[in-house]
Amino acid sequence: MADPKGFLTTARELPTRRPVDVRIQDWKEVYEPQEFSHLQKQAGRCMDCGIPFCHMGCPLGNLIPEWNDLMWRGERREAIDRLHATNNFPEFTGRLCPAPCETACVVGINQPAVTIKQIELRTIEEAFKNDVVVPQGPDRLTGKTVAVIGSGPAGLAVAQQLTRAGHTVAVYERAPRVGGLLRYGIPEFKMEKAIVDRRIYQMQAEGTRFRSGIEAGVDITGAQLRAKYDAVVLAVGATSWRDIDVPGREFTGIYQAMEYLPWGNKLGLGELPEGAPIDAHGKHVIILGGGDTGADCLGTATRQGAASVTQLEIMPRPTEERPSSQPWPTYPMIYRVSSAHEEGGERLYALSTEEFLGDAEGHLRAIKIVETKFVDGKFEKVPGTERELPADLVFLAMGFVGPEKSALLSQLEVELDERGNVKRDANFATSAEGVFVAGDAGRGQSLIVWAIAEGRSCAAAVDTYLMGETQLPAPIEPTARPLAI
């Protein structure tokens, strides 16, 4: 193990966030550098448990105690080798994953958990800094070809695994640049896009081919894909957003979060010299939805100079302690404060939107809300609690309901399940021969760590389909579910 007394003598410590008044003036990541010696002490808190429940909390099965011990000893090259053994993109998960591994940490039973996520992030960043992350092309080519549709984390994981197995892989992305929601949905202050680019460069050097600005099903048909490639993998995500059906939805000023966030990213990257089409500067902003996407909208609106930002959630405010109904090692629903929440705005709970109110010209001016209570499995309005909140802009951040019902899905004739996701069997295969599905398109909206795990497992299934056998790892089955109640 690492330091035998580390969990007793060292307190949990995370890197310091830059001062709020400084970081809201730019779009850079919010954390200050952490001394490596401090990180080593954090890695030394790992108990190297006989049964490491952190493995159960992580869909990728990351070898957490092993690379914790290696980082504590300063063996950085060996640590990244163990980390890359299970995770293609630790620089993504180290920034964006909510760390279910930490809520399953044995130290976390009666004291703050090991800072697994930060150790993971620093391990990969040290590797990039020391030029340890290099292309790992195949020894030989198989002659088999694969099309991956979508360049989010699941698609990238599929593509990298299959490329390294010797197949010729082309990734199709309808957006102008590769990365999916990693590029267009995650704000720059959570993950700078240079982080995505450097991994894409590695994949290109390994042999993966990227076809951006091409919409599968439109610019190239499903029939053409099946004729050109030996296998097709759908990694299109669950981008069909949930809407709200209340009076006044037609007023100008109401947008989906994913209509807003891409413009914020482009503005932060200096790609919009004339400004963003949806700009919160000087406006009263309401965000419907209390999750991470809502927090991303909050941080973006704050940086754009909004007059006020209010985030509404229909559920009651979570407790700050783990609920008894969600015992260790499950992932608990507790009150969490992201960096965006520190920067301003207000969070209101147990509220439902009754109506959008507009002016004579059809522009949004306010929303009408009412307090709610949860009774017998459903929300009930509290009489006499109706009120109005001024609103120039409303962003809907209420999650996603499945993949878009695109022309491609119809052309490939894949079946959907009862939830509207692409139906697949135990081998990630759809109802169409030679067509597979990975990530949110088959699972439904989920976490980045699940997307990468699905991508790795789907790649193993595709390799088996093409070659009759595989040496690629398959960390999860399609039916696997998070360690939660």
C-alpha positions as CSV (number, residue, x, y, z in Angstrom):
1,M,0.0,0.0,0.0
2,A,1.0,3.7,0.0
3,D,1.6,5.4,3.3
4,P,0.4,2.9,5.9
5,K,-0.8,5.8,8.2
6,G,-1.7,8.3,5.4
7,F,-5.5,8.0,5.9
8,L,-5.0,8.8,9.6
9,T,-2.4,11.6,9.4
10,T,-3.3,13.4,6.2
11,A,-6.5,15.4,5.7
12,R,-8.3,15.5,2.3
13,E,-7.1,18.4,0.2
14,L,-8.0,19.5,-3.3
15,P,-6.4,22.1,-5.5
16,T,-7.4,25.7,-4.8
17,R,-9.9,27.3,-7.1
18,R,-8.8,30.7,-8.6
19,P,-10.6,33.7,-6.9
20,V,-14.1,34.1,-8.2
21,D,-13.6,37.8,-9.2
22,V,-10.6,36.7,-11.3
23,R,-11.9,33.6,-13.0
24,I,-15.3,35.0,-14.2
25,Q,-13.3,37.4,-16.3
26,D,-12.0,34.6,-18.5
27,W,-12.9,31.1,-19.8
28,K,-9.9,29.3,-18.5
29,E,-10.1,26.3,-16.1
30,V,-10.8,27.3,-12.5
31,Y,-8.2,25.4,-10.5
32,E,-4.7,26.6,-9.4
33,P,-1.8,24.2,-9.9
34,Q,-1.2,21.9,-7.0
35,E,2.3,21.0,-5.7
36,F,3.2,17.5,-6.6
37,S,4.3,16.7,-3.1
38,H,0.8,17.6,-1.9
39,L,-0.7,15.3,-4.4
40,Q,1.6,12.5,-3.3
41,K,0.4,12.9,0.3
42,Q,-3.2,12.7,-1.0
43,A,-2.4,9.5,-2.9
44,G,-0.8,8.2,0.4
45,R,-4.3,8.3,2.0
46,C,-5.3,5.2,0.0
47,M,-5.7,2.2,2.2
48,D,-5.1,-0.4,-0.6
49,C,-8.2,-2.2,0.7
50,G,-8.4,-5.9,0.6
51,I,-11.7,-5.4,-1.3
52,P,-11.3,-2.1,-3.1
53,F,-14.9,-0.9,-3.5
54,C,-13.7,2.0,-5.6
55,H,-13.4,-0.5,-8.4
56,M,-17.1,-1.3,-8.0
57,G,-18.0,2.4,-8.1
58,C,-16.1,2.8,-11.4
59,P,-17.6,1.3,-14.6
60,L,-14.1,1.2,-16.2
61,G,-12.7,-0.9,-13.3
62,N,-9.9,1.5,-12.9
63,L,-7.0,0.0,-10.9
64,I,-7.2,2.8,-8.4
65,P,-5.1,1.5,-5.4
66,E,-2.3,0.6,-7.8
67,W,-1.8,4.0,-9.4
68,N,-2.4,5.7,-6.1
69,D,0.5,3.8,-4.7
70,L,2.7,4.5,-7.8
71,M,2.0,8.2,-7.6
72,W,2.7,8.3,-3.9
73,R,6.1,6.7,-4.7
74,G,6.7,9.2,-7.6
75,E,6.7,6.4,-10.2
76,R,4.8,8.5,-12.7
77,R,5.4,6.5,-15.9
78,E,4.3,3.3,-14.2
79,A,1.2,5.1,-12.8
80,I,0.0,6.2,-16.2
81,D,0.5,2.8,-17.7
82,R,-1.8,1.3,-15.0
83,L,-4.3,4.1,-15.6
84,H,-4.3,3.8,-19.4
85,A,-4.8,0.0,-19.0
86,T,-8.5,0.7,-18.2
87,N,-9.2,4.2,-19.3
88,N,-8.5,5.7,-22.7
89,F,-9.2,9.3,-21.7
90,P,-8.4,10.0,-18.0
91,E,-8.0,13.7,-18.8
92,F,-11.7,13.8,-19.6
93,T,-12.9,11.7,-16.6
94,G,-10.5,13.5,-14.3
95,R,-12.2,16.8,-15.1
96,L,-15.8,15.8,-15.8
97,C,-16.7,12.6,-14.0
98,P,-18.7,13.0,-10.7
99,A,-16.4,10.4,-9.2
100,P,-18.6,7.5,-8.1
101,C,-15.4,5.9,-7.1
102,E,-14.9,8.4,-4.3
103,T,-18.4,7.8,-2.9
104,A,-17.4,4.0,-2.8
105,C,-14.0,4.7,-1.2
106,V,-13.6,2.7,2.1
107,V,-11.9,5.7,3.7
108,G,-15.1,7.6,3.0
109,I,-17.1,5.4,5.4
110,N,-16.2,7.6,8.3
111,Q,-14.0,10.5,7.0
112,P,-13.5,12.4,3.7
113,A,-12.7,10.0,0.8
114,V,-9.4,9.8,-1.1
115,T,-9.1,12.4,-3.8
116,I,-9.2,9.8,-6.5
117,K,-10.4,12.0,-9.3
118,Q,-7.6,14.6,-8.7
119,I,-4.9,11.9,-8.5
120,E,-6.2,10.5,-11.8
121,L,-6.1,13.9,-13.5
122,R,-2.7,14.7,-12.3
123,T,-1.4,11.3,-13.4
124,I,-2.4,11.9,-17.0
125,E,-1.3,15.6,-16.9
126,E,2.1,14.6,-15.7
127,A,2.3,12.0,-18.5
128,F,1.5,14.6,-21.1
129,K,3.9,17.1,-19.6
130,N,6.7,14.5,-19.8
131,D,5.8,13.4,-23.3
132,V,4.9,9.9,-22.2
133,V,1.6,9.9,-24.0
134,V,2.6,8.8,-27.5
135,P,0.7,7.2,-30.5
136,Q,0.2,3.4,-30.1
137,G,-0.5,2.3,-33.7
138,P,-1.2,-1.3,-34.5
139,D,1.5,-3.8,-35.4
140,R,-0.4,-4.8,-38.6
141,L,-3.7,-4.1,-40.3
142,T,-6.5,-6.6,-40.5
143,G,-8.0,-5.3,-43.7
144,K,-11.4,-4.7,-41.9
145,T,-13.1,-1.3,-41.9
146,V,-15.3,0.3,-39.3
147,A,-17.4,3.4,-39.4
148,V,-18.1,5.1,-36.0
149,I,-20.9,7.6,-36.1
150,G,-20.4,10.3,-33.4
151,S,-17.2,11.6,-31.8
152,G,-18.2,12.0,-28.2
153,P,-16.4,9.9,-25.5
154,A,-18.1,6.6,-26.5
155,G,-17.3,7.0,-30.2
156,L,-13.7,8.1,-29.5
157,A,-13.2,5.1,-27.2
158,V,-14.6,2.6,-29.8
159,A,-12.4,4.2,-32.5
160,Q,-9.2,4.2,-30.5
161,Q,-9.6,0.6,-29.4
162,L,-10.5,-0.7,-32.8
163,T,-7.7,1.3,-34.5
164,R,-5.1,-0.2,-32.1
165,A,-6.5,-3.7,-32.9
166,G,-5.6,-3.1,-36.5
167,H,-8.9,-2.1,-38.1
168,T,-9.2,0.9,-40.4
169,V,-11.6,3.2,-38.5
170,A,-13.4,6.4,-39.8
171,V,-15.2,8.6,-37.3
172,Y,-18.1,10.6,-38.7
173,E,-19.1,13.8,-36.9
174,R,-21.8,16.2,-38.2
175,A,-20.4,19.2,-36.4
176,P,-17.5,21.2,-37.9
177,R,-15.0,19.9,-35.4
178,V,-14.5,16.6,-33.6
179,G,-15.4,16.0,-29.9
180,G,-19.2,15.9,-29.7
181,L,-20.5,17.3,-26.4
182,L,-16.9,17.3,-25.1
183,R,-16.3,20.2,-27.5
184,Y,-19.7,21.8,-27.9
185,G,-21.5,21.0,-24.6
186,I,-18.8,21.2,-21.9
187,P,-17.8,24.9,-21.1
188,E,-14.3,25.9,-21.6
189,F,-13.9,26.7,-17.9
190,K,-14.6,23.0,-17.0
191,M,-12.3,21.6,-19.8
192,E,-10.3,23.7,-22.2
193,K,-10.7,22.4,-25.8
194,A,-7.0,22.1,-26.2
195,I,-7.4,19.0,-23.9
196,V,-9.6,17.4,-26.5
197,D,-7.4,18.4,-29.4
198,R,-4.2,16.8,-28.1
199,R,-6.0,13.5,-27.7
200,I,-7.4,13.7,-31.3
201,Y,-3.9,14.4,-32.6
202,Q,-2.7,11.2,-30.9
203,M,-5.6,9.2,-32.4
204,Q,-4.9,10.6,-35.9
205,A,-1.2,9.6,-35.5
206,E,-2.4,6.1,-34.6
207,G,-4.4,5.9,-37.8
208,T,-7.9,6.8,-36.9
209,R,-9.6,8.9,-39.6
210,F,-11.9,11.7,-38.8
211,R,-14.7,13.0,-41.1
212,S,-16.1,16.1,-39.5
213,G,-18.9,18.2,-41.1
214,I,-20.5,15.1,-42.5
215,E,-23.9,14.1,-41.2
216,A,-24.5,10.3,-41.5
217,G,-27.9,9.7,-42.9
218,V,-27.8,12.9,-45.0
219,D,-24.4,13.4,-46.5
220,I,-23.7,9.7,-46.6
221,T,-26.7,7.3,-46.3
222,G,-27.0,4.2,-44.1
223,A,-26.9,2.0,-47.2
224,Q,-23.6,3.7,-48.3
225,L,-22.1,3.1,-44.9
226,R,-23.0,-0.6,-44.9
227,A,-21.6,-1.0,-48.4
228,K,-18.4,0.8,-47.6
229,Y,-17.6,-0.6,-44.1
230,D,-17.5,-4.1,-42.6
231,A,-19.2,-2.8,-39.4
232,V,-20.9,0.4,-38.3
233,V,-21.0,1.6,-34.7
234,L,-23.7,4.1,-33.6
235,A,-22.3,6.4,-30.9
236,V,-24.7,9.3,-31.6
237,G,-25.5,10.1,-27.9
238,A,-28.9,10.9,-26.4
239,T,-29.3,14.4,-27.7
240,S,-33.1,14.5,-27.9
241,W,-33.7,17.0,-25.2
242,R,-36.6,17.1,-22.7
243,D,-38.9,20.0,-23.2
244,I,-41.6,21.7,-21.1
245,D,-45.3,22.1,-22.0
246,V,-46.6,25.1,-20.3
247,P,-48.4,28.2,-21.6
248,G,-46.1,30.8,-23.2
249,R,-43.5,28.3,-24.4
250,E,-43.6,30.1,-27.8
251,F,-42.2,33.4,-26.5
252,T,-38.8,34.5,-27.7
253,G,-36.1,34.0,-25.2
254,I,-36.7,30.4,-24.2
255,Y,-33.9,28.0,-25.3
256,Q,-32.7,24.6,-24.7
257,A,-29.4,24.5,-22.8
258,M,-27.7,22.8,-25.7
259,E,-28.8,25.6,-28.0
260,Y,-27.0,28.0,-25.7
261,L,-23.9,26.3,-24.5
262,P,-22.2,25.7,-27.9
263,W,-22.4,29.5,-28.6
264,G,-20.9,30.1,-25.2
265,N,-18.0,27.8,-26.0
266,K,-17.3,29.5,-29.3
267,L,-17.4,32.9,-27.6
268,G,-14.9,31.7,-25.0
269,L,-12.6,30.4,-27.8
270,G,-12.8,33.7,-29.6
271,E,-14.5,32.1,-32.6
272,L,-17.4,34.6,-32.6
273,P,-15.9,38.1,-33.4
274,E,-19.4,39.6,-33.6
275,G,-20.7,38.0,-30.4
276,A,-23.0,35.1,-29.6
277,P,-26.5,34.8,-31.0
278,I,-27.7,34.0,-27.5
279,D,-26.0,36.4,-25.1
280,A,-26.9,36.8,-21.4
281,H,-25.1,40.1,-21.0
282,G,-27.3,42.4,-18.8
283,K,-30.2,40.0,-18.8
284,H,-32.2,38.2,-16.1
285,V,-31.6,34.5,-16.6
286,I,-33.6,31.6,-15.3
287,I,-32.3,28.0,-15.6
288,L,-34.8,25.2,-15.3
289,G,-33.0,22.1,-14.0
290,G,-30.6,21.7,-11.1
291,G,-28.0,19.3,-12.6
292,D,-24.6,19.8,-14.1
293,T,-26.0,21.1,-17.4
294,G,-27.8,23.8,-15.5
295,A,-24.6,24.7,-13.6
296,D,-22.8,24.9,-16.9
297,C,-25.4,27.4,-18.1
298,L,-25.0,29.3,-14.9
299,G,-21.2,29.6,-15.2
300,T,-21.5,30.6,-18.9
301,A,-24.2,33.3,-18.2
302,T,-22.1,34.7,-15.3
303,R,-19.1,35.1,-17.6
304,Q,-21.2,36.8,-20.2
305,G,-22.3,39.4,-17.6
306,A,-25.9,38.5,-16.8
307,A,-27.8,40.9,-14.5
308,S,-29.0,37.9,-12.5
309,V,-29.0,34.1,-12.7
310,T,-31.5,31.8,-10.9
311,Q,-31.4,28.0,-11.1
312,L,-34.7,26.3,-10.4
313,E,-35.2,22.6,-9.4
314,I,-38.5,20.9,-8.9
315,M,-37.1,18.5,-6.3
316,P,-36.5,19.5,-2.7
317,R,-33.0,20.7,-1.7
318,P,-30.9,17.6,-1.0
319,T,-29.4,17.0,2.4
320,E,-25.7,17.6,3.0
321,E,-25.2,14.2,4.6
322,R,-25.6,10.9,2.9
323,P,-29.3,9.8,3.1
324,S,-30.0,6.6,5.0
325,S,-31.7,5.2,1.9
326,Q,-28.5,5.6,-0.1
327,P,-25.9,3.9,2.1
328,W,-22.2,3.5,1.3
329,P,-20.9,2.5,-1.2
330,T,-23.8,3.8,-3.4
331,Y,-23.6,7.2,-5.1
332,P,-25.7,9.5,-2.8
333,M,-27.9,12.4,-3.9
334,I,-26.5,15.1,-1.6
335,Y,-26.2,18.9,-1.9
336,R,-23.2,19.7,-4.0
337,V,-21.6,23.0,-4.9
338,S,-19.8,23.3,-8.2
339,S,-17.4,26.0,-9.1
340,A,-20.1,27.8,-11.1
341,H,-22.4,27.9,-8.0
342,E,-19.6,29.7,-6.1
343,E,-19.5,32.4,-8.8
344,G,-23.0,33.9,-8.2
345,G,-26.6,33.2,-8.9
346,E,-29.3,31.8,-6.8
347,R,-30.5,28.2,-6.4
348,L,-34.2,27.6,-5.6
349,Y,-35.8,24.2,-4.9
350,A,-39.2,22.6,-4.8
351,L,-40.6,24.9,-7.5
352,S,-42.6,24.2,-10.6
353,T,-43.0,26.4,-13.7
354,E,-46.6,27.4,-14.2
355,E,-46.4,29.8,-17.1
356,F,-44.1,31.9,-19.2
357,L,-45.1,35.5,-19.4
358,G,-44.4,37.8,-22.4
359,D,-44.9,41.3,-23.7
360,A,-47.0,42.5,-26.6
361,E,-44.1,41.9,-29.0
362,G,-43.8,38.2,-28.0
363,H,-40.7,38.5,-25.9
364,L,-40.3,36.8,-22.6
365,R,-40.5,39.1,-19.5
366,A,-41.1,36.7,-16.6
367,I,-42.0,33.2,-15.5
368,K,-44.8,32.2,-13.0
369,I,-43.7,29.6,-10.5
370,V,-45.4,27.7,-7.6
371,E,-44.0,25.8,-4.7
372,T,-44.4,22.0,-4.8
373,K,-44.4,19.1,-2.4
374,F,-43.8,15.4,-3.1
375,V,-46.8,13.4,-2.0
376,D,-47.5,9.7,-2.8
377,G,-45.0,9.6,-5.6
378,K,-46.0,12.8,-7.4
379,F,-45.6,16.5,-7.1
380,E,-48.5,18.6,-5.8
381,K,-48.8,22.4,-5.9
382,V,-48.9,24.3,-2.7
383,P,-51.9,26.7,-2.9
384,G,-51.2,30.4,-2.5
385,T,-47.5,30.2,-3.3
386,E,-47.6,31.4,-6.9
387,R,-45.2,34.3,-7.8
388,E,-43.4,35.8,-10.7
389,L,-39.7,36.0,-11.4
390,P,-38.3,38.5,-14.0
391,A,-36.8,36.7,-16.9
392,D,-35.3,37.8,-20.2
393,L,-33.8,34.4,-21.0
394,V,-34.8,30.9,-19.9
395,F,-32.6,27.9,-20.5
396,L,-34.1,24.4,-20.3
397,A,-31.6,22.0,-18.7
398,M,-33.9,19.2,-17.9
399,G,-32.0,16.3,-19.4
400,F,-32.4,14.1,-22.5
401,V,-34.9,11.5,-23.5
402,G,-32.8,9.4,-26.0
403,P,-31.2,9.6,-29.4
404,E,-32.6,11.8,-32.1
405,K,-35.0,9.9,-34.4
406,S,-32.8,10.7,-37.3
407,A,-32.8,9.6,-41.0
408,L,-29.8,7.4,-40.2
409,L,-31.7,5.2,-37.7
410,S,-34.5,4.7,-40.2
411,Q,-32.1,3.9,-43.1
412,L,-30.2,1.3,-41.0
413,E,-33.6,-0.1,-39.8
414,V,-32.5,-0.5,-36.3
415,E,-35.1,-1.3,-33.6
416,L,-35.7,1.0,-30.6
417,D,-36.5,-0.2,-27.1
418,E,-39.4,0.8,-24.9
419,R,-37.4,3.9,-23.7
420,G,-36.7,5.1,-27.2
421,N,-33.0,4.0,-27.2
422,V,-31.4,1.9,-29.8
423,K,-32.1,-1.7,-28.9
424,R,-29.0,-4.0,-28.5
425,D,-28.2,-7.5,-27.4
426,A,-25.6,-8.7,-25.0
427,N,-22.9,-8.0,-27.6
428,F,-23.9,-4.4,-28.2
429,A,-25.3,-5.5,-31.6
430,T,-28.5,-3.9,-32.9
431,S,-31.2,-5.6,-34.8
432,A,-29.4,-4.8,-38.1
433,E,-26.6,-7.1,-39.1
434,G,-23.1,-5.6,-38.6
435,V,-24.5,-2.5,-36.8
436,F,-23.6,-1.9,-33.2
437,V,-24.4,0.8,-30.6
438,A,-22.4,2.3,-27.7
439,G,-22.9,5.0,-25.2
440,D,-26.0,7.1,-24.4
441,A,-27.7,6.1,-27.7
442,G,-28.2,2.6,-26.3
443,R,-28.0,3.2,-22.6
444,G,-29.8,6.5,-22.3
445,Q,-28.4,9.7,-20.8
446,S,-25.5,8.8,-18.5
447,L,-22.1,9.7,-17.3
448,I,-18.9,10.1,-19.3
449,V,-17.3,7.2,-17.5
450,W,-20.1,5.0,-18.6
451,A,-19.7,6.2,-22.2
452,I,-16.0,5.3,-22.2
453,A,-16.7,1.9,-20.6
454,E,-19.4,1.2,-23.2
455,G,-17.0,2.3,-26.0
456,R,-14.3,-0.1,-24.8
457,S,-16.8,-3.0,-24.4
458,C,-18.5,-2.3,-27.8
459,A,-15.0,-2.3,-29.5
460,A,-14.4,-5.8,-28.1
461,A,-17.7,-7.0,-29.4
462,V,-17.0,-5.5,-32.9
463,D,-13.5,-7.0,-32.9
464,T,-15.0,-10.4,-32.1
465,Y,-17.6,-10.0,-34.9
466,L,-14.9,-9.1,-37.4
467,M,-12.2,-11.5,-36.4
468,G,-14.0,-14.3,-34.5
469,E,-12.1,-13.5,-31.3
470,T,-10.6,-10.5,-29.4
471,Q,-8.0,-9.6,-26.9
472,L,-9.7,-6.2,-26.2
473,P,-11.1,-5.7,-22.7
474,A,-14.8,-5.5,-22.1
475,P,-15.3,-3.8,-18.7
476,I,-19.1,-3.8,-18.7
477,E,-22.1,-5.6,-20.2
478,P,-24.9,-3.6,-21.9
479,T,-27.2,-4.4,-19.0
480,A,-24.8,-3.1,-16.3
481,R,-26.1,-0.4,-14.1
482,P,-24.5,2.1,-11.7
483,L,-23.7,1.2,-8.1
484,A,-26.7,3.1,-6.7
485,I,-30.1,2.5,-5.2
